[in-house]
Amino acid sequence: MTAFYATCTLGLEDVLAAELQALGAGEVHARKGGCGFTGDLPLGYAACLWLRTAVRVQQELARGRVRDRDDLYRLTQTVDWRRSITHLQTLAVDAAVRDSFANDTRFPALVVKDAVCDQFRDRGGKRPDVDRERPDLPIKLVLQGEDAILYRDFGGAPLHKRGYREIQHKSPLAEATAAGLLLATDWDRRSPLCDPMCGSATFLIEAAWLATDRAPGLLRTFACERWRDADATAWRNLRDQAERRAAAGLGHLPPLAGNDRHPGAIAIAQQALSAAGLAGRIALTQGDARDFVPGVPPRAVVINPPYGERLDAPTEELVASWRAIGEFLHARARGATAWVLSGNPELTRHLGLRASRRLPVHNGPIECRWLRYEIDDRAAPTPIVPGSV
Ligand SMILES: C[S@@+](CC[C@H](N)C(=O)[O-])C[C@H]1O[C@@H](n2cnc3c(N)ncnc32)[C@H](O)[C@@H]1O
């Protein structure tokens, strides 16, 4: 049994905790920006492959009190780093530091790197190189006051990189955030769902994978697969089982539809759908949201509209986009539940609807609300009530 810490978008900790429980993790406890849990190495692998909301999965290797450089050096040397990599492989150290003996992150990261490399040199001669882009062993130091924890990062590249996206939309929603937001809704994964401002189709792909029981990590590899103590059999079994579940799940894809007014976004979305194994399975149209007619009336609508900066006065263009959402919901989504991500309360008013639930969640640096609206099936537009969002 070993201790892990998985990170996620702020606000989605409870969603991540539920995912971990479902995976069979032990001692799951949500904290700000992540969840601690316990398990064996294969559980760590399963976490990389299956967690939809997690950004990183890290295994705790050492923890201790650190008052100065020497304490940190000694703590780092208590770990046998040669269990993870050989001197022919690479490493990188990333640090998060608050109220510690060091006043920046670079110095303690350097101390850890030196301690690891010295251990290799002292015991065998050669030391591993540093590779900041794609290290075989990504090490994370968290130093808060005098409390230090050293982790090895199972994923390497953050887990929201699912392995299907080559071109980014200019304001994409990170895949792990999109998946966590979907998991926070009450969508039953069988009813029709649409996104009238789908951009690069992040919500649609995550929704399809959720509904078809496809592991979000199936298209990529993870740093831990390259470690010396990697359990190749456990990995093979996990991947085989995930492939079987994905194949069986494809028959359960509900009607999903997307739309965006930007032709470039639709082209990126089409490409992403193909790479994600969903070519021809999700209907995409190009046009203004107010004219969007999904092939099947939606039961669930998810939207990540443009909202500019949180406290900026909304531009006319932004207001028009939010009004278009209101018009679409009233005209084409009666009886559905809509979820809208808003980073600007000034804009939210322009929907002309009153939210029945508001989940505070971050999208990158912006504090947002994931707002739920029940669309009346007799819907006549409700008058806008300032401040009622
Ligand atoms: C924040 S982006 C959505 C990003 C998307 N969630 C993704 O991950 O790629 C907002 C999208 O809304 C689209 N949009 C804005 N106003 C629109 C309107 N009135 N009708 C249709 N699409 C609109 C933009 O073209 C843009 O792609």
Ligand as a Chemical Component Dictionary entry (heavy atoms), coordinates in Angstrom:
data_LIG
# 
_chem_comp.id                   LIG 
_chem_comp.type                 NON-POLYMER 
_chem_comp.pdbx_formal_charge   0 
_chem_comp.three_letter_code    LIG 
# 
loop_
_chem_comp_atom.comp_id 
_chem_comp_atom.atom_id 
_chem_comp_atom.alt_atom_id 
_chem_comp_atom.type_symbol 
_chem_comp_atom.charge 
_chem_comp_atom.model_Cartn_x 
_chem_comp_atom.model_Cartn_y 
_chem_comp_atom.model_Cartn_z 
_chem_comp_atom.pdbx_ordinal 
LIG C1  C1  C 0  -14.823 29.226 -25.069 1  
LIG S1  S1  S 1  -15.055 28.641 -26.679 2  
LIG C2  C2  C 0  -15.587 26.977 -26.452 3  
LIG C3  C3  C 0  -14.406 26.074 -26.375 4  
LIG C4  C4  C 0  -14.785 24.628 -26.330 5  
LIG N1  N1  N 0  -15.433 24.265 -25.068 6  
LIG C5  C5  C 0  -13.533 23.811 -26.543 7  
LIG O1  O1  O 0  -13.094 23.138 -25.618 8  
LIG O2  O2  O -1 -12.947 23.913 -27.626 9  
LIG C6  C6  C 0  -16.540 29.424 -27.126 10 
LIG C7  C7  C 0  -17.025 29.046 -28.516 11 
LIG O3  O3  O 0  -18.280 29.661 -28.724 12 
LIG C8  C8  C 0  -18.395 29.974 -30.102 13 
LIG N2  N2  N 0  -19.466 30.977 -30.222 14 
LIG C9  C9  C 0  -19.514 32.235 -29.681 15 
LIG N3  N3  N 0  -20.684 32.832 -29.964 16 
LIG C10 C10 C 0  -21.401 31.951 -30.722 17 
LIG C11 C11 C 0  -22.700 31.986 -31.308 18 
LIG N4  N4  N 0  -23.474 33.056 -31.195 19 
LIG N5  N5  N 0  -23.111 30.896 -31.993 20 
LIG C12 C12 C 0  -22.331 29.792 -32.103 21 
LIG N6  N6  N 0  -21.078 29.715 -31.581 22 
LIG C13 C13 C 0  -20.626 30.769 -30.884 23 
LIG C14 C14 C 0  -17.007 30.446 -30.472 24 
LIG O4  O4  O 0  -16.788 30.332 -31.870 25 
LIG C15 C15 C 0  -16.131 29.505 -29.663 26 
LIG O5  O5  O 0  -15.723 28.393 -30.403 27 
# 
loop_
_chem_comp_bond.comp_id 
_chem_comp_bond.atom_id_1 
_chem_comp_bond.atom_id_2 
_chem_comp_bond.value_order 
_chem_comp_bond.pdbx_ordinal 
LIG C1  S1  SING 1  
LIG S1  C2  SING 2  
LIG S1  C6  SING 3  
LIG C2  C3  SING 4  
LIG C3  C4  SING 5  
LIG C4  N1  SING 6  
LIG C4  C5  SING 7  
LIG C5  O1  DOUB 8  
LIG C5  O2  SING 9  
LIG C6  C7  SING 10 
LIG C7  O3  SING 11 
LIG C7  C15 SING 12 
LIG O3  C8  SING 13 
LIG C8  N2  SING 14 
LIG C8  C14 SING 15 
LIG N2  C9  SING 16 
LIG N2  C13 SING 17 
LIG C9  N3  DOUB 18 
LIG N3  C10 SING 19 
LIG C10 C11 SING 20 
LIG C10 C13 DOUB 21 
LIG C11 N4  SING 22 
LIG C11 N5  DOUB 23 
LIG N5  C12 SING 24 
LIG C12 N6  DOUB 25 
LIG N6  C13 SING 26 
LIG C14 O4  SING 27 
LIG C14 C15 SING 28 
LIG C15 O5  SING 29 
# 
